[in-house]
């Protein structure tokens, strides 16, 4: 295992688990206000959000950053 992975606080946490934790904590409405992404605001679902986040690096970075702040 590289030292980069060991230092990454999100190592071993799936994007799905991150998203579920954020939705549980904030709810879809507040999450959509915190991160201006349409898949969080219009008929949101875990599946559609994961599809978008996996294709869109900037959006994934915002979600991961919000989750990192939540865990601190």
Backbone as JSON Lines, residues from 0, in Angstrom:
{"i":0,"aa":"X","n":[0.85,-1.17,0.0],"ca":[0.0,0.0,0.0],"c":[0.9,1.23,0.0]}
{"i":1,"aa":"X","n":[0.59,2.19,-0.85],"ca":[1.42,3.37,-0.93],"c":[1.15,4.3,0.26]}
{"i":2,"aa":"X","n":[2.13,5.14,0.55],"ca":[1.97,6.07,1.67],"c":[0.89,7.1,1.36]}
{"i":3,"aa":"X","n":[0.66,7.37,0.07],"ca":[-0.41,8.3,-0.32],"c":[-1.77,7.78,0.13]}
{"i":4,"aa":"X","n":[-2.02,6.49,-0.08],"ca":[-3.29,5.89,0.34],"c":[-3.43,5.88,1.85]}
{"i":5,"aa":"X","n":[-2.33,5.66,2.56],"ca":[-2.38,5.62,4.01],"c":[-2.68,6.99,4.59]}
{"i":6,"aa":"X","n":[-2.27,8.05,3.91],"ca":[-2.49,9.4,4.4],"c":[-3.84,9.97,3.97]}
{"i":7,"aa":"X","n":[-4.5,9.35,3.03],"ca":[-5.8,9.82,2.55],"c":[-6.87,9.41,3.56]}
{"i":8,"aa":"X","n":[-7.54,10.39,4.18],"ca":[-8.55,10.06,5.2],"c":[-9.77,9.34,4.62]}
{"i":9,"aa":"X","n":[-9.95,9.4,3.31],"ca":[-11.1,8.74,2.68],"c":[-10.76,7.36,2.13]}
{"i":10,"aa":"X","n":[-9.5,6.94,2.3],"ca":[-9.09,5.63,1.79],"c":[-9.94,4.53,2.44]}
{"i":11,"aa":"X","n":[-10.52,3.7,1.61],"ca":[-11.31,2.58,2.11],"c":[-12.79,2.89,2.28]}
{"i":12,"aa":"X","n":[-13.18,4.15,2.07],"ca":[-14.59,4.53,2.18],"c":[-15.14,4.7,0.77]}
{"i":13,"aa":"X","n":[-16.2,3.98,0.46],"ca":[-16.75,4.06,-0.89],"c":[-17.51,5.36,-1.09]}
{"i":14,"aa":"X","n":[-17.61,5.77,-2.35],"ca":[-18.38,6.97,-2.68],"c":[-19.84,6.79,-2.25]}
{"i":15,"aa":"X","n":[-20.36,5.6,-2.39],"ca":[-21.74,5.34,-1.97],"c":[-21.9,5.56,-0.46]}
{"i":16,"aa":"X","n":[-20.96,5.08,0.33],"ca":[-21.03,5.28,1.78],"c":[-20.91,6.75,2.15]}
{"i":17,"aa":"X","n":[-20.06,7.48,1.44],"ca":[-19.92,8.91,1.67],"c":[-21.25,9.61,1.4]}
{"i":18,"aa":"X","n":[-21.85,9.3,0.27],"ca":[-23.11,9.93,-0.12],"c":[-24.23,9.59,0.85]}
{"i":19,"aa":"X","n":[-24.32,8.35,1.26],"ca":[-25.36,7.94,2.22],"c":[-25.18,8.69,3.54]}
{"i":20,"aa":"X","n":[-23.94,8.82,4.0],"ca":[-23.68,9.53,5.26],"c":[-24.09,11.0,5.14]}
{"i":21,"aa":"X","n":[-23.79,11.62,4.01],"ca":[-24.16,13.02,3.83],"c":[-25.67,13.21,3.76]}
{"i":22,"aa":"X","n":[-26.35,12.32,3.06],"ca":[-27.82,12.4,2.97],"c":[-28.44,12.15,4.34]}
{"i":23,"aa":"X","n":[-27.91,11.2,5.09],"ca":[-28.43,10.94,6.44],"c":[-28.23,12.15,7.35]}
{"i":24,"aa":"X","n":[-27.1,12.81,7.21],"ca":[-26.79,13.94,8.08],"c":[-27.54,15.22,7.67]}
{"i":25,"aa":"X","n":[-27.49,15.55,6.37],"ca":[-28.05,16.81,5.89],"c":[-29.44,16.69,5.28]}
{"i":26,"aa":"X","n":[-29.74,15.56,4.67],"ca":[-30.95,15.43,3.87],"c":[-30.68,15.98,2.47]}
{"i":27,"aa":"X","n":[-31.49,15.57,1.52],"ca":[-31.28,15.97,0.12],"c":[-31.41,17.48,-0.07]}
{"i":28,"aa":"X","n":[-32.39,18.08,0.58],"ca":[-32.64,19.51,0.37],"c":[-31.44,20.36,0.78]}
{"i":29,"aa":"X","n":[-30.93,20.13,1.98],"ca":[-29.78,20.91,2.45],"c":[-28.52,20.55,1.67]}
{"i":30,"aa":"X","n":[-28.37,19.29,1.33],"ca":[-27.21,18.88,0.54],"c":[-27.21,19.6,-0.81]}
{"i":31,"aa":"X","n":[-28.38,19.73,-1.41],"ca":[-28.51,20.44,-2.68],"c":[-28.21,21.92,-2.56]}
{"i":32,"aa":"X","n":[-28.4,22.48,-1.38],"ca":[-28.05,23.89,-1.16],"c":[-26.55,24.04,-0.89]}
{"i":33,"aa":"X","n":[-25.98,23.09,-0.17],"ca":[-24.56,23.15,0.14],"c":[-23.68,22.92,-1.09]}
{"i":34,"aa":"X","n":[-24.13,22.0,-1.93],"ca":[-23.4,21.68,-3.18],"c":[-24.42,21.81,-4.31]}
{"i":35,"aa":"X","n":[-24.23,22.83,-5.14],"ca":[-25.19,23.15,-6.19],"c":[-25.04,22.18,-7.37]}
{"i":36,"aa":"X","n":[-25.64,21.0,-7.18],"ca":[-25.62,19.96,-8.21],"c":[-27.07,19.54,-8.45]}
{"i":37,"aa":"X","n":[-27.49,19.55,-9.69],"ca":[-28.88,19.27,-10.03],"c":[-29.35,17.9,-9.55]}
{"i":38,"aa":"X","n":[-28.46,16.91,-9.55],"ca":[-28.88,15.57,-9.14],"c":[-29.21,15.51,-7.65]}
{"i":39,"aa":"X","n":[-28.8,16.53,-6.88],"ca":[-29.17,16.62,-5.47],"c":[-30.47,17.41,-5.27]}
{"i":40,"aa":"X","n":[-30.86,18.15,-6.31],"ca":[-31.98,19.08,-6.17],"c":[-33.25,18.63,-6.88]}
{"i":41,"aa":"X","n":[-33.12,17.9,-7.95],"ca":[-34.28,17.51,-8.76],"c":[-34.41,15.99,-8.77]}
{"i":42,"aa":"X","n":[-35.42,15.48,-8.06],"ca":[-35.68,14.05,-7.97],"c":[-34.43,13.25,-7.58]}
{"i":43,"aa":"X","n":[-33.83,13.59,-6.43],"ca":[-32.56,12.97,-6.06],"c":[-32.69,11.5,-5.67]}
{"i":44,"aa":"X","n":[-31.64,10.76,-5.98],"ca":[-31.54,9.37,-5.55],"c":[-30.05,9.03,-5.42]}
{"i":45,"aa":"X","n":[-29.77,8.04,-4.63],"ca":[-28.38,7.6,-4.47],"c":[-27.83,7.13,-5.82]}
{"i":46,"aa":"X","n":[-28.61,6.34,-6.53],"ca":[-28.15,5.77,-7.8],"c":[-27.81,6.84,-8.83]}
{"i":47,"aa":"X","n":[-28.72,7.8,-9.04],"ca":[-28.46,8.83,-10.05],"c":[-27.31,9.74,-9.62]}
{"i":48,"aa":"X","n":[-27.21,10.01,-8.33],"ca":[-26.13,10.86,-7.84],"c":[-24.78,10.17,-8.01]}
{"i":49,"aa":"X","n":[-24.72,8.87,-7.71],"ca":[-23.47,8.12,-7.88],"c":[-23.04,8.12,-9.34]}
{"i":50,"aa":"X","n":[-23.98,7.93,-10.24],"ca":[-23.66,7.93,-11.66],"c":[-23.03,9.27,-12.06]}
{"i":51,"aa":"X","n":[-23.64,10.36,-11.63],"ca":[-23.12,11.69,-11.95],"c":[-21.75,11.92,-11.31]}
{"i":52,"aa":"X","n":[-21.63,11.61,-10.03],"ca":[-20.39,11.87,-9.31],"c":[-19.22,11.06,-9.85]}
{"i":53,"aa":"X","n":[-19.47,9.86,-10.31],"ca":[-18.4,9.03,-10.87],"c":[-17.88,9.58,-12.19]}
{"i":54,"aa":"X","n":[-18.71,10.34,-12.91],"ca":[-18.33,10.9,-14.2],"c":[-17.8,12.33,-14.09]}
{"i":55,"aa":"X","n":[-17.97,12.96,-12.92],"ca":[-17.7,14.38,-12.8],"c":[-16.74,14.65,-11.64]}
{"i":56,"aa":"X","n":[-15.45,14.71,-11.93],"ca":[-14.45,14.84,-10.87],"c":[-14.63,16.07,-9.97]}
{"i":57,"aa":"X","n":[-14.99,17.22,-10.53],"ca":[-15.14,18.41,-9.69],"c":[-16.26,18.25,-8.68]}
{"i":58,"aa":"X","n":[-17.35,17.58,-9.08],"ca":[-18.48,17.38,-8.17],"c":[-18.1,16.37,-7.09]}
{"i":59,"aa":"X","n":[-17.39,15.33,-7.48],"ca":[-16.95,14.33,-6.51],"c":[-16.03,14.96,-5.47]}
{"i":60,"aa":"X","n":[-15.14,15.85,-5.91],"ca":[-14.24,16.53,-4.98],"c":[-15.02,17.35,-3.96]}
{"i":61,"aa":"X","n":[-16.07,18.02,-4.39],"ca":[-16.89,18.81,-3.47],"c":[-17.59,17.91,-2.45]}
{"i":62,"aa":"X","n":[-18.09,16.78,-2.9],"ca":[-18.76,15.85,-2.0],"c":[-17.77,15.27,-1.0]}
{"i":63,"aa":"X","n":[-16.6,14.88,-1.47],"ca":[-15.58,14.33,-0.58],"c":[-15.1,15.38,0.43]}
{"i":64,"aa":"X","n":[-14.98,16.63,-0.01],"ca":[-14.54,17.69,0.9],"c":[-15.6,17.92,1.98]}
{"i":65,"aa":"X","n":[-16.86,17.94,1.61],"ca":[-17.92,18.13,2.59],"c":[-17.94,16.98,3.58]}
{"i":66,"aa":"X","n":[-17.74,15.77,3.11],"ca":[-17.71,14.6,3.99],"c":[-16.51,14.68,4.93]}
{"i":67,"aa":"X","n":[-15.36,15.1,4.42],"ca":[-14.16,15.24,5.26],"c":[-14.41,16.24,6.38]}
{"i":68,"aa":"X","n":[-15.07,17.34,6.06],"ca":[-15.39,18.35,7.08],"c":[-16.39,17.82,8.09]}
{"i":69,"aa":"X","n":[-17.29,16.98,7.65],"ca":[-18.29,16.39,8.54],"c":[-17.61,15.46,9.55]}
{"i":70,"aa":"X","n":[-16.6,14.74,9.11],"ca":[-15.93,13.76,9.96],"c":[-14.98,14.41,10.97]}
{"i":71,"aa":"X","n":[-14.59,15.65,10.76],"ca":[-13.63,16.3,11.66],"c":[-14.26,16.74,12.93]}
